[in-house]
Amino acid sequence: MNPQYYRRREQDEAQARLTRTLVAYAFGVPEKDMDALTRRTARVAFGRQVAMYLAHISFELSLSRVAIAFGRDRTTVSHACHLVEDRRDDAAFDAQLEELESMLRAAPAPNLALPGV
């Protein structure tokens, strides 16, 4: 693989971490549970689905790139995006997502270079 692939993957993973952290905070879900390989509670699973959706929308990542960054399957990310999109009919939920999306879009790009290297 070429170095650009690894750099892009590192950036995708950094953006996924930021998104998980923000969603965990906003939804009151333990951040460590968001990274779990198992589903956990419905609340945690929904938080993870929202995080995958926001990573896809905010950072314009393909479903495949989101899947790799979150350690999931592309079809899982697709399912999550459909579920979250369907819930955006709720005005309060939609406003919350818009605010989170705005925060993520305003975040600076991750600095992946090591100091002095």
JOJO-V136621 format. One record per residue. RES is the residue in one letter. PHI is phi as a letter, one per 30 degrees, with the letter a starting at -180 (999 if undefined). PSI is psi in whole degrees, -180 to 180 (999 if undefined). Layout:
res = [RES RES]
phi = [PHI PHI]
psi = [PSI PSI]
//
This chain:
res = [M N P Q Y Y R R R E Q D E A Q A R L T R T L V A Y A F G V P E K D M D A L T R R T A R V A F G R Q V A M Y L A H I S F E L S L S R V A I A F G R D R T T V S H A C H L V E D R R D D A A F D A Q L E E L E S M L R A A P A P N L A L P G V]
phi = [999 d d d d d d d d d d e d d d d d e d d d d d e d d c i c e e d d d d d d c d i d d d d d d e d d d d d d d d d d d c h d d d d d d e d d c i b d e d d d e d e d d d d e d d d d d e d d d d d d d d d d d d d d d d d d d c c d d e i c]
psi = [150 159 -31 -38 -47 -39 -44 -40 -41 -41 -44 -43 -36 -42 -36 -42 -45 -45 -45 -43 -46 -45 -40 -44 -50 -31 0 38 136 127 -37 -30 -26 -28 -9 144 -23 166 -41 -146 166 -37 -42 -45 -42 -40 -43 -41 -42 -42 -43 -42 -49 -36 -41 -47 -49 -40 3 42 143 162 -36 -42 -39 -44 -46 -44 -32 -2 36 178 150 -38 -30 -43 -42 -46 -45 -45 -41 -43 -47 -44 -40 -31 -7 -5 -23 118 -41 -43 -43 -42 -40 -44 -40 -40 -45 -42 -42 -43 -44 -40 -30 -14 140 157 144 139 102 -8 137 137 135 6 999]
//
